[in-house]
Amino acid sequence: MSHNWQPNKPSPVGIWHKTTLQEAREQQELQRQQNQPFRQRTVLTTTTNVVIGQKRSINDVRPHSYNGPPTVKRPTSGPSNTPTPGFTPSAFIKAPSGPPPLTASTIDYADSVATAAKGGIPSEYSQRRALPSTPTSTSDPLLSLSHPAYKLPKQLVANFASLGIKTIYPWQKQCLLGPGLLSGDKNLVYSAPTGGGKSLVADLLMLKRVLDDTAGEAKAILVLPYVALVQEKVRWLRNVVSGISRSGDLGQKQPHLEGKQQLWARRPDKDTIRVVGFFGGSKMRATWADFDVAVCTMEKANSLINAAITDCSISKLRAVVLDECHMIDDGYRGYLLELMTTKLLCLDQQVQIIAMSATLTNIRLLKDWLGGHSYETHYRPVPIEEHLVYDGKIYPATTTASLLKTATQLDTRNAAATTTQGPPPSTTSSLQHIRFIHPSLHREFKDPVLNAVVALANETARAGYGVLVFSSSRAGCESDAVLISRVLPSFQEADLLIRERRLDLLNDLRSSSTGLDPKLEQTIPCGVAFHHAGLTTEERELIANAYDAGTLKVCAATASLAAGINLPARRVILHGARMGIDLVGPAMLRQMRGRAGRKGKDEVGETYLCCRRNDLEAVVDLMHADLPQIASCLVSDERRIRRALLEVIAIKLATSREALDEYVGRTMLACEQRLAEKETEDWEDQIRGYIDIGLEKLKEMGFITVTVDERFETASYSTTKLGGAIVASSLDPEDGVFIHKELERALKGFVMDGDMHVLYNFTPVSGLGNGMSISWKVFWNEMEKLDESGLRVMSFLGLKPVVLNRMLQGGILKETTDEEKDTARRYHRFYLALQLRDLCNEVPIHRVAQKYDVPRGTVQTLAQTCQGFAAGMIKFCEAMGWGAMAAALDHFADRLKAGARADLLSLSKITFVKSRTARVFWDNGFKTVAVIANADPKELVPVLMQAQPNKVRLEVKDEQKYLDKLLAKAKIITDSANRIWQIEMQQELMEEE
C-alpha cells in the first residue's frame, strides 16, 4: 500500500468497505515504517496505529527499547474493550495464556507513484471490471423457472426462489432445452466450472422425472463420491421438495385407488417427495419402498441397482445423476460408476442418465458411451483473479497460460542471476510484479511462503471477507490457523454480535461428544479455525456452518475440503503446491482454485498460489499440464473385470456367453476403443480373452457354475451360494474369499462369551484403518488387559504374543506370501477391533483417540466404516444361510452404531440420545422409550445438562440462552421418542392379532 493515500479524497469508483480499507492502509504504512532499522524511526513517536477504527499510541504497540522482533500489546482501554452489561467473555474464554500476538507483514504495490498518477490505488476488493451483466428474466423470459417450457410445479419454483434461485443462467437455459432432455428421452453429459451452477441442471431434470410420473412410483438416484457431500445434498434436496404434493401440485389422481377401501391409513408422507441418504454405516435395506430420491455414495448406488434388478423393481427407476463423473477412472472405487452405468444401458427401459463434472476434457467419450447430448461451458458468475506468489512478490495470472508464462520467466531470471551480475534487462522489463510482501522480523515468519500466506490472509480477514487456506497436511492446517489467529484482531476488538456468535460456537464445540479442541479454543476467538479429517463430523459441520455464516473469517483446510464440501471464499490461498509429499494434480488444483468467489456475496474471487523456490519447476509443469483425460480402468486390474462379470451373472442380467459379450460391449472400455478406431478383430479377441480368463478364475474360486446344453451347444452361467453372498454384501471377489474362510472357521469355534470375536469380524479387510498403523506398544498393553475370552480369540486367530513382543522390539511383519499377507491382515483387524470394543463399551471417541494416539476424526471414520462393513457381513451370513451368525452380528452392529452396551439399545434409537447421553438418561430413571415419550421436555433439561462433557460457567444472560437451546433439544427428543413408541405399540398390536 502507498503513503500517497489521501483520506479526504473521494474514494475510487467501485471500492467496497472504504473505511476498513482506508484504516488498514494507514496501519500498514505504520508497519512498513516499523520494518526500517530502529534508529531511522524517530518520527514514529507521534504516530498512531489504527486497529479497526480504534487508535492507540505507538508506545502501546512497541516498547521504547528495541530487543528483537516487534511485539504487539493488546489495548487495555477504549470503547471496544468496555465490558457490556450482562456479557462476560471470561465465562467462556480463558485468560490469555498462549503465545503473544504477532504482526503480519505489510503488502505494498510495486509502483505506487505510477498507480496514484493513474487515478489512485486500485482496490483489491473492487467490483467486477467492465464485464457485461448477466441477462435477467426480464430480457429473456426463459431464464425464469416458472416459464411454461420447463413445466415445473409452482411449489417447486417457489422453493427454489426461497433458497435464492429466482432465475437461471443463460448456459443453464441452453443446456436444459437441449434435444430430448426435459422429456427424459435423452441422456446428458455436461461440464461447467466449480461454482458455475452445474448442480441445478441435474436437480431440475432429476426432479422432473420423479414429478412427471402419473402413477407416483418414479424413483431417482443421485450418486456422489463422499459421505459429507451426500449428507449436504440430502439437506438441500429436502428443502427443495418441501411442501410439494404430487396429487396437489400436479393435479394428478390415482384412479386405481379410487373407490377402494383401504385397510391401513395412508402414510402422511405418501404424496410427498421423500429424499433419503444411503452411505456407509446404514443398515437400511436396498429396497425402494420408502423413498423417491436416493442420494448415495458409489458403493451404495451400485448395491441399490443390483438389488432392484434382482427383485424386478428397477422398472420404477427414471433418472440417475452421476456427480463428479471424472472419478470413473479411479481404480479404487470409481470404476463402480462404469459397472453401474453399463447395467443401466443394458436395460430395455429408458433411464435418463445425467453425468456432470467440472474437470472433464474428453467429454465426447462419455457422450458417445451414454448415447446422449453433451454441453460444455466455462461461465462463472463470479470471475476469478489468479496470482502466483514467489519470493515475496505477487504476479498476476488471469489465466493458466499467463501463470505458466510468469513462472517460466521467473525460472529464467533465477538462472540468469546465477551467471551474471544481474538479470537481463529484457527479462526484468517483461516480468512485472504488481505487489510485494515485506519480510517479517518475527522468527515465526522467516519462511517467505508462510509469511506470504499469513499476510494475505490477514489482509482479507481485516477487510471483512472470508479466506480459505489450503495446507499440505493436517498438522499444517493447525499450524497455519494458530499463526494467522495471532496476527488478527483479538476477541475483545471484534464486533459485539460476532463475539456472541463465536462464544456460541465455542459452547457448541464444548458440548459435543469430544469436547473443545485446545487449538480451536485458541483460534476461534480471533475468527480462525481449521478443517480436516482429523476432526469429527460434528466439529467439521459446526466449523463449516460458522465460516459460511461469517462468524469465522479464515478456515485452514486440507485438499479434501475442496472436493468434499461446498464452502467458497473471497480469497483462496494455496500454501504450496503439495498435498502431503506429492504435488496436487491438475484436477485437484482446479477444484481448490474454484472455491474462490461467493455467488451473492462477492463480485470477484482471488486465488494465490504461494510457490516455494524448489518447487518452481514442478509448478511450471503442473500449470502446463492439461486436465487428465478419463479412461476406463476395467481391465487395468483383473479383479475389476471379475467383479463386473460376477455381478451381472448374480443379478441374472447376463447368464450366457453372448449376453456377457454384449454387456462388455456396452462398457466405456468398448466405447473408448471404438473412438480410437481400435475395434479390430485382434481387439475383440483381446476382450474375449479377458472375459475367458475372468470366467475361468471365478469358476476356480467357486463363485460360479457353468451348465452346458449339449443339444443347443450353449452354456449358461449362474452363481453359487458363495458367489451370491459376495455380491449381496458388496465385496470384492478376492476379499470375499478371505471373509468366507474367516467366517467358516468362526462357525466351528465362535467365542460367544465376549465381544472381541464379533467385533473382529466387523473390521474391513481392505483399506484397513485408512492407513492407520499399528502401535505395537499399545497393542501389547491392551493384550495384557484382555480377559480369558479375548485371549481365546487371539489364540483362535493364530495371533501370538511372541510375535507382538518381536514387533515391540522393532521387528517387521512380513507380507511376502499370500499366507503372510493374511496373517498380517489378522493382526491389523484385531488391533482395530480393540478400538471398536472401547467404543461399544461407551468409551468416548476422544478417549479412544488419546489411547491409540490417532485423531478423533480417524476413530469416528473407523466406526462408520465398520458399521457399513458390518451391514455387509450380516447380508453375507444371511445369503449363506448362517442365520445364528447373522443374528449375533446384527446385535453387535446395533451396539456399534449406538456406541453403547446392550441395555441402552432401545434408548439409542432416539434422536440426540447416543452413548453418554443414553447412559445419563438411564441413570436418572428414564430407562425406556415410553418414559421419555411421556415426559415433559422441561424434565429432560437437567438430564441434558448432566450429559454435557464439559461444564461451562455461565452468567445470567448466557445461562438463559443456554437453557433455551437445551429445552428445544429436549422437545426434539420427546417427539422422536413418541414416534418410536407409536411404532412399537403398533407392532405389539399386530403381534397380538
N, C-alpha and C positions, 0 to 999 in steps of 0.2 A: 504494500500500500504506500501511497505517497503523502508527504507532508504538505503538498500543494493543495490539499483538500480544504475548501473554504466552507465552514459550517453555515454561514449566512447565504451562501449562493444557492439558488434553486437547484434541486436535485435533478440529475439527468433523467430523461424520459424513460419510464419503464422500470425504475428501481423500486423493489419491494423492501419493506422493513427499513425505511430510511433512517429512522432514529437509531435502531440497533446497529446497523452497519456503520453509521457515522461514528457512534461511540466506539465500536470495535476498531475502526481505523485509528482513532485517537489513541486507543490503548496500544495498538500495535506500533504506532510511531514512538511511543514511550519505550516500549520493549526493545525496539531496534536501537534506540539510543543507549539503552542499558547494555546491549551487546558490545558496545565500544569499550576500550580499556577504561578502567575506573578513573584514572587521572584526567581523562578527557571529558568527564561528565560533571563538571562543577555547576553547570547551568541547571541540572536536574533537581536542585534543592528546592526550587519553587514550582516544580511541575506537579500536576495532579494526575493520578491514574484512574481511569474510568472502568468500572465493573458493572455493566448492565445498568446504567443510569445512576450509579452511586459513586460519589467522589471520595477519594481518600488520599492522604498525604503520601508522598513517596517514602517518607520515613517509616510509614506503616508497611510499605512494600519491601523495603530493604534496610538492613541495619547500616549505621554510619561507617562501621569498619568493614572492610571487604576481606572475607576469608573464604574464597572459593565461589562456587556457583551461587547465583542469586536465589534467595528463598522468599516465599510469599507468605506473609502473615494474614490470616483471615481477619477481616474488620471486626472490631469489638463494639462499634456503635453505628448508628444510622437507622433510618426508617425501616429497612428490610430486616433488621435484627431485633426490632421491638417485639417482644412476645405478644401474641394475640390472646386475648382473654379466653380462657377455656381451651386453649390449644397448647399442648406441651409435647414438643417433639421428643424430648428426652424419655418420654414414656415408651417410645418405640425404638429410638436410636440411641445407642450407647455414646458416651462422651468420646470425642475423637482420640483414639489411641493408636491409630495406624500410622503409616508413613506420612511425612509432611507434604503439603501441596507443592506442585511444581508449576513452572510457567512454560507454555507452549511457544515454540519458535514463531516468529512473525513471517508472513508471506508477502513479498513485495512484487510489484510489477517491474519488468525488465527495463522499460524506458518510460519512467513516469512523466518526464518533461514532454516528450513527444505525445504521449497519451493525453496529457492535460491540454496540449495545444489543439487536439482534435475535438475538444468539447467536454473534457472531463474524464474521470476514471470510469471505465466500464464496470458495471456491476456483475459480480459472479452470479447474481440471482435476478437477472433481468428477464423480462418476458420474452416469448418467442419472437425471433427476429425476422421480419419481412417474409413470413410464411403464410400462404393462403389459409384462410379459416376453413374448417370442415363444413361442408354443406349441412343444412338443417332440414327438418321435415317440412319447413315452410317452402323451401325452394324445391324439394324433392319429396313428395308425399310417400314414396316407397321406403323412406327412411324411418317411418313410423311403424311400430309393430302392430298397430291397430288397423293397418291397411288391409282391405279385403283380400289382397293377393296371398297373404300368409294364412288366413283362416284360423286365427288363434282365438281361443275363448277370451272374453272380456276380463274375467278374473285373472287369467294368466298375464295379460298385458298390464293390468293394474298392479299385480305383484312385482313384475319387473320394474315398473315405474317407482314403486315404493322402495325398491332396492337401489334406485339411482339410475336405472337403464330406461330412459324415456325415448331415445332414438338409437338407431344403429348407424354404423359407419358405411360409407358407400361400398367398400370392398365386401362387407358382410351382406349387403343387399345383393350385390352381383353374385356372390357365392351361393346364397340361398335360392336365387332364381335360376340357378343352373338347371340344365335339362333333367327332368325326372326326379329332382331331389325332394321338393315339397310333397310330392305324391308318394315317395318311397320306392319308386321304380328303379332308381339308380343308386349305386354306391358312390361314396365321395372320399377323396383323399386331398387334404389341403395343408398348406404351410403358411404360418404367419408368425411374426416376431413375438417374443415374450412381452406381454403387456399390450398386445395388439388386439385383444378381444376375440381370440380364436375359440375359446370355450363356449361362447354364447351361440355360435352357429351350431355346434354339436348339441347343446342343450335344447335348442328350438326344434331341430329335426327329430331328436330322440323323443321329446315330449309330444310332438305331433303324432308320431307313430302310436304312442300309447293312447292319446286322447281321441284319435280318429277311429278307433276300433269300436264299432257299434255294439258288439257283444260285451264289451267291458272286460275282456280277458287278455288283452295285449300286454306283453312284457318287454322290458328293455334292460340291457346290461351296459354299464359303463365301467371300463377297465382302466385302472390307474396303477402306477408302479409301486407306490409306497403307502403304508398304513396311514401316515399323517395326512396324505392327500385324500385318502378315502374318507376319513373322519371329517375333514374340512368340507369335502364335496357333499357329503350326506347332509350336513347342516345347511349348506347353501340351497340344495335342491328342495329340502323340506320347506324352506321359506318361499321358494319359487312356486311350489304347488299348493301352498297353504290356502285353504278355503275353497279349492276347486272341487266341484261335484260333477261327476261325469253326467249324471242324469239331468242336473240342473243347468249347468253351463252349456252343455252341448244339445240340450233338448232331446236326448235320446231315451227311448223307453226300451224295456226288455220284455217283448211280447211273450217270450217263452215262460215268464214268471207270472204273467197276468192271469188272474182267476184261479190261481193255485194256492191252496192253503199251506203255509209254511209251518213246519213242525217247530223250528227254532226261530227265535227272534233274529232279525237281520243285525249284522255287526254294525256298530256306529260308524266305522270307517269303511263300510262296504263300497260306497261310491266315491271315495277319495283316492288320491294317488299316493300310494304307500311307498316310501323310499327306505330301503334297508341296506346297511353296510355289511359286507362279508370280508373278513380278513382273518389273519392268524389268531388263534385263541378262541374263535367262535365255534361252539358245538352245534350250531344251527344246521339242521338237515338241508341238503341241497335240493329242496323242492320249492316250487314257486307258488304255493297256495297263499302265502301271507305277504306278498309284495308285488308291486308293479314295476318298480325301477330298482335294480340291484346295482350297487356301487361296490366293485370288487377289486381285490388285488389280482394279479395274473394267475396265481395258483388257484384261487377260489373260483375265478371265472371259468377256467378250464374244467375244474371239477363240476361246476354247476351245469355246464353244457353237456358233459359226459353223462351226468345223471338224467338230464332232460331228454337226451336222445334215447337212453336206456328205457325210461318209463313212457316214452312217446308223448311227452308234454312239450317237446320242442316246437310243436306247431304254434304255440302261443307266442313264441319269440318274434318280435317285429324289428328290433334295432339293436345293434351292438356298436358301441363307441370305443375306439382304441386311442386313448390319450398317450402322448409320448411314444408314438409308434416307432420312432427311430430305435427304440430299445429292442426291436425284434431280432437284431443280430447279436444280442447279449447271450453268449453261450451258457451262462449260469442259470438264467430263468427267463430271459426274453424270448427264447425260442418257443416257449409255450404259446406265445401270440400266434406264431405260424401254425402250430398244430391246431389250435382252436379255430382260427380263421379258415383253414383248409377244410375242416369238418363242416363249417357253415356253407362254404362254397359247394360242397358235395351234396347238400340237401336239395330236395325237389321244391322247396318253398322259397319265397322271396324274403330274405332277411337283409335289411338295409345296413351295410357296414360303413361306418364313418371313422376314418383314420386321420389323425392330425398330429402335428409336431411343429416345433419352432426351428428345428435343425435338420430338415430334410433337404438333400441335394439331388438325389436321383429319384424324383417324385414319379417319373414315368414308369419305373419298375412297379411301384405299388399300384399305380393307375391301371396298368395292363393286367396285373395279377388279380386285382379286385374287379376288373371289367367295368370301371365306373368313370366318374367325372373327376377332374383334378383342377385345383385352383391354387395359385401362389400370389402372395402379396408381401411387400416389405414395409407396409404402412405402420407407423407407430403414432398414436395420438399425442404422445409426449416425446419429442425428439431428444436424442442423447448427444451430449458433447463429450468426446473421448479424449483422454490425455495420457501421456506417458511421463512418469516421474523418474528421473535418472540423475543421480549425483546431486540431489538438492534442487534440480531445475525441472520446471514443468513445461512440456512441449505439447502443442495442440495436435490432435489426431482425430479429425472429424470422421474419418473413415478408416477401415482396416488398412487400406493401401497406404494412406498417409502416415499411419502409425508405423508401418513397416519401413517406409522411406525415412522417417525420423530416426528409428533405431539403427538403420543401416548407416546413416550419416554420422550418428554418434560413434558407431564402431569404427568408421573411417577416421574420425577425428582422434580417437584414442590411439589408433595405430600410428597416425602421423606424429602424435605428441611424443611417442617413444623414440623417434628417429630424428626429429628436428627440434629447434628451439621453441617452436610454436605451431599451431595448426595452420594448414594452408589457408590463405585468405578466402579462396573460393568456397571451401567447406564451411568456414566460420560465417561467411556472409549468407550462405544459403540456409544455414541452420540457426533459427532464432527461437529461443525460449521466451515464453510470454510472462512467466513469473518465476521467482526463485524463493527458496525456503532458507532462511538464515540458519547457520549451525547453532546448536544449543550448547550452553555452558554446563548443563546438567550432565552428569556422567551417565544417567539413565538413558539419555537420548544421544549418546555418542554414535550409535549406528545411524547412518543417514536415512536408511529406509524406514526404520522405526520412527525417527524424528519427523519424517515427511508424513507418515500415517497419522501420528498424533496431532501434528499441526493442521492437517487438512480436516480431520475430524473435529478438532476444536473450533476451527473457523465456521464450519457449517452448523454445529450444535449451538454455538453462541448466537448465530443468526436466526435460530428458531426452527431449523429444518432437521429432518431425520437422516441418519448416516448408517450404512451397513459396512462393516469392515470384515472382509473375508480373510481369515488367517489359515495357516498351513496345518494346524493341529489343534486339539482341544486345549492343550497347555498354552499354545499361542493365543487362543481366544481369550482365555482368562487373564493372561499377562497383558494383552492389549487393552482389555476392558479396565483393568486396575490402573494402568498408566494414563489412559485417556481420562478416567474419572479424577485423577489428581490434578489435571490442568483445567478442568471445568469449574464453573461457579459452585460454591458449597451449597449444602442443603438450605442453610439459612438465607442465602441470596436468591433462592428461587421464588416464583410467584406462590401465593398462599394456596391457590387451587391445585397447582402442580405438587406442592408439598403434601397436601392431603391425599392426592392420588398415589403418590409414591409411598406414603405411610400405609395406605390400604393395600398396595401391592406387597410391601414387606410383611404386613399382617397376614395376608393370604398365603404367602410362602411359609411363614412360621406355622400356620395352621395346617399345612399339608402334611402328609404322612411321613415325609422325610425331614421336616423342619427347614430352617433357613440356612442356606449355604453361607459360610463366613465371608467369602469373596463377594457374593451378591449383596450381602449386608453392607459391605464397604462401598460398592459401586452404585447401587440403585439410588441412594440419596442424591447423588450427583447426576442422575439421569442416564446411567450406563449399565448395560447388562451383557451377558454372553449367552450363546445358544448353541448347544452341540448335543451329540448323542449320549454324552455322559450324564446329562440331566434327565430327570424322569419326565414322563409325558405331561404330568400336571404342571411341573415347573416350566417346561418349554411353552405350554399353552398360555400360562399366565404372563410370561415374558413377551411372547408374540403379541398378545392382545394389548398389553400395556404399551408396547412400542407402536403398534398400529394406531392407538388412541392418542399418541403424542405424550404420554406420561414419561416414556423413555425417549431420549434423543439419539442414543448411539447403541447399536447392537453389534457385537463382535461374534462372528459365526464361522463354522466350517462350511465347506462346499456343499454339504448335504442340505443346508438351508436353501441354496439356490434352486435345487431340484425338488426338494421335499415339501415346500410350503410357499404360499403366495404372500410375500412380505416385501413390497417395494420400498425404495428410499429416494430422497432427493439426490444424495451423493453416495456412490458405491466406491469403496477403496479396496483394492486388492493388495494385501501385504505380501508382496512377492508373487511369483507366477507358479508357485509349487503348492501342492496339497500333500503333506507328508514329505517324502523324499523325491517324489516324482512330479514332473511338470503336469499341470492340468491339460486336458485335451481341448481341442478347438470347440467342441460342443459344450463342454462344461464352462469354458471361458465365456462363450456367448451367453449362456444362461445366467452366469453371475453378473455380467455387464447389463443384461436385460432387466435386472431388478431396479435399475436406475429410472427414476421418474414415476411419480404417483399421479394417476389419472384423477382429475378433480381436485388435486391439492398442489400440483406443481405444473409449471409451464415448460419446464426443461429438466432433463436429467443429466447427471455428470458422473463419469467414471474416471478413476485414476488408478492406473497400473503402476505400482511402485516397484521398479525393477532393480535388482542387485547387479553390481558390476560383473560378477562372474556368470550371471545368467543372461547377459545381454544377447549373446549369440543365440542361445536357446529361445529367448523371447522373439528374436527375429524369425527364427524358424517356425515358432508357434503362430505368430501373426501371419506368416506367409502360408501356413498350411490351410488348405481348404477343409471344410467340414467333411468328415469321412462319409463315403457312400455306404448305405446299408446293403447288406448281402445276407443271404441265407446261411445259417450255421448248422443246418440239419445233418450234413454229412461230415462236418469237420470233426465230429466225435461219434463213434459208432453207437454210443449209448443213446444218443438223441433219436436216431432213426429207429432203434429198437423200441424206445418208448412210444414213438409215433405209431409203429405197427401194432404194438400190444394194445394200445388204447382203442384204435379203430376196430380191432378184432373183438375186444372185450365188449364194446358197446354195439357190436353187430352192424357197424356202418359199412364194413368191408370184410367179407369172410371168404372170398375166393381170390385166386391169384389175379384174375383180370380186374376185380374190384380194387385190389391193393395197388395194382399198377396205375389204375385210374386215379386213385387217391393221391399217390405220389406225383402224378402228372398235374395235379391241381395245386401243388405246393408252390411257394415263392421260389424254391430252388429250380423247379422246372421252368417257371416263367423267366427267371434270370438267364437260364441257358438259351431260351428262345430269343430273348432280346439280344443276346450276344452272338446269335446265329451259330450256336454250337450244338444245335439239336441234330446231331448226326446219328448214324447207326451205332458208332462207337460210344457216343454219349449215352444213348438209350441202353446199350449193353452194360455200361458202367453203372447206371441207375439200377438196372435189373440185378446187377451183381451186389449192390448194396442191399437190395431187398432180400436176395437169396441168403446172403450172409446173416442178415438180421433175423430172418425166419429160422434159420438153422440154429442160431445161438439161442433164440427164445425157446425152441424145442428142446435144446440141450439143457437149458436151465429149468425145464419143467413148467414153463408158463403157458405153452400152447400145445394142442394136439392137432394132428392132421388126419382127416378122413378122406380116403381115396375112393372115388366111384369109378370102378374099372369099366362099367358099362358105357359111361359117357366120357371116360378118361378125364375126369375133373377131380380137383382136390378142394376141400373146404377146411377152413381153419376155425378153431374155437379155443377159448381159454380154459385152462384147468382151474380148479378152485383156488390155487395159489395165485395164478395169473389174474383172476378176477379180483382177489383180495388186494393185490398190489395196485390195480387201477382204482378200486374203490377208495383206497386210503391215500391216493395221490403220491405214491412213492415212485422213485426211480427204480427200474428193474434190479440194478446192482445193489441198491440199498435194501430192496425187498428181500434179496437172498440172505443178507446178514440178519435182518429183522426176523425172518422166518426161523433161522437157526436159533436165535436168541430166545424167541418165544416157545419154540419146540422144547428146548432144554428147560425153560421155566415151567412148562406143564408137567414135567417129570419130577420137579422138586421145588415148587414155588414156596418161598418163605413168606408165610402169611401173618406171622406174629410180630411184624414190624412194618415200617414204611419204606425201607430202602429198596427192596426188590421191585416194588411197584414204581417208585419214582425213577429208578434206573431205566425202566422201560419207557419213560416219558421223554428222556433226553434224545435229541435228534442225532442222527448218525452221519450227517454231512453238514459242513459249515459249523462245526462244533464250537459253541460258545462265542461265535462271531470273532474268532481269533483270540479268545481268552486263553492264556497259557496257564498251565498248572503250577501253582505254588506248592512245591513238594514239602516244604516245611509245614504249611497249613494242612496239607493232605495227611501228613504223618500225625500232627496233633489231633486232627479230627478222627483218625483211625483209632488212636489210643482211647478216645472217649466213646467209641461205639459199644453198644451192648452186645449181648450174645447173638441176638437176631442179626444185627448188622455185620458182625464178624462172619456169620454163616453165609451171608450173601456174598461177601468178599471171597470166601473160600469157594463158593459155588461158581463164581465167575472166573476163578483162577487168578485172582489178584493176590500177590504175595507180599507180606511185609518186608521180606529180604530185598525185593525189587525196589520198594519205596525207600528203604534205607540206602540202597546204592544210588538212587536218583538224588537223595538228600545230600549225598557226598559229591555230587557233580556228575553223575553218570548220564548216559544218553539212552533214551528209549528207542530201540531200533525199529525201523519201519521199512525193511528191505523186502521181505517176502510178504505174501498175502496173509499168512498166519501172524506174522509180527505186526502187520497193519491192523488186523482185527484185535489183537491184544492191546495195542496202544489205544485203539478206539474204546475198548472197555475201561481202561484206566481213566480216560478223559470223561467218558459218560458217567462213571461213578463219582468223579470229582464234582461234576455239575449236579448230580443227584444229591450230594451233600448240601448244596445250596438250596435246592428245592425242598429238602427236608426242613431246613430252618424256616423257609417261607410258609410251609404248610403248618408249622407249629407256632405261627403268629409272631415270628421274629420280624421286626420292621425292616424294610428294604435297606435303609441307611446303615443298620447294624450289620446286615449280611454283607453289604459293600465294604464296611470297615474290616470285617473279619477276613475277607478274601482279597482285600486290597484292590478293589475294582470300582469303577464309577457306579453311582446309583442307577443311572440310566441303563448300564450294561446288565445289571441284575434284573431290572424290570423287563428289559428286552428278552432276556433269557426266560423269564417266567412266561411272557406272552408267547414266545416261540414254542416253548414246551407245552403250553395249553393247546396250541394248534396241532402239534405233533401227537399229543395225547388223543385228540379227537380222531386223528388218522389211525392210531393204534386200536382204538375201540372199533372203528369200522373194519379194520383188518381182522380182528378177532371174530366179529360177527359174521363176516364173509367166510371165514374158515370154519364156522360152526363151533367156536370156542366160547359158548355163552357165559360160563362161570368166570373165565378170564376177563371177558368184556365187562361184566358187572363189577368186578373188582377194580378194573381200570377206571370205569365210569365214576365210581365213588371217589376215588382219589383225584380224578380230574376236577370234580366239583370242589374238593378241598384246595387244590392248587389255584383254581380260579378265585376262590374266596380268600385265600391266604389265611385259613383258619382251621381249627380242629373240627371234628365231626359234629360236636354239639351246637356249632354255630352255623351250620349249612343253611338252615331254613331262614335265619335272620339275614344272612349274607345275600339273599336274593333281593332284598330291599335296596332301593336307590340310596346311595351315600353311606350305606351300612356295610362296611368291609372290615375284616381283620380286627384291628384295635377297637374301632367304634363298636363293632358287634360284641366284643368281649365286655366293654364297659356297659352296654345295654343289658347284657346277660347278668352281670354282677349287680346291677341296680334293679333286678326283678323283671325286666322286660325280656322274657325268655321265649316268647312265641310271636309269630306274625300277628295273631289275633289281638294280643295285648297291645302291641304298638298301634295296630289299626284303630283300636277303640280309645287310644289315649288322646288327651288334649295336647296339641302341639306345645303349649306352654310348659307342660310337664317334662317335655323332652329337652328343653333348653339347658337346664342344669346338667343333664347327662352329656349333652354335646360339649359343654364347656369342659367336663372332665376328660373327654376324649381328645382334647387338643394336645398335641405332643409337647407344646411349649406354652407355658403360662406367660401372658403378656400383661404388664401393668398398664392400667387404663385410667384416664381421667373421666370425669362425669360425662362430658360431651361425647367422647370417643367410646365410652362403655355403652351408652345407649345405642349408638350406631352399630356397635359390635353385636349387641343383643338382638337388634332388629334383623341383622343378617342371619343369626342363628335361628331365630324364630321362623324366618322364611324357609330356611333349610329344613326345620322340623316339620313344617307343613308339607313340603315335598315328600318327606319320609313317611308321614302318616297317609298321604294319598297313595304312595306306592304300596305301602302295606295293605291298604284297603283293596287295591286291585288284586294283589296276590291272594288275599284272604277270600275274596269272592270266587276266584278261580278254584281254590281249594275246596270251598263249600259246594260248588257245582260238581266237582269231581266226586265228592263224597255222596251227593245225591244220586249221581249216575250209577255209582257202585252199589248203592242200596237197592235201586230199581232192578 
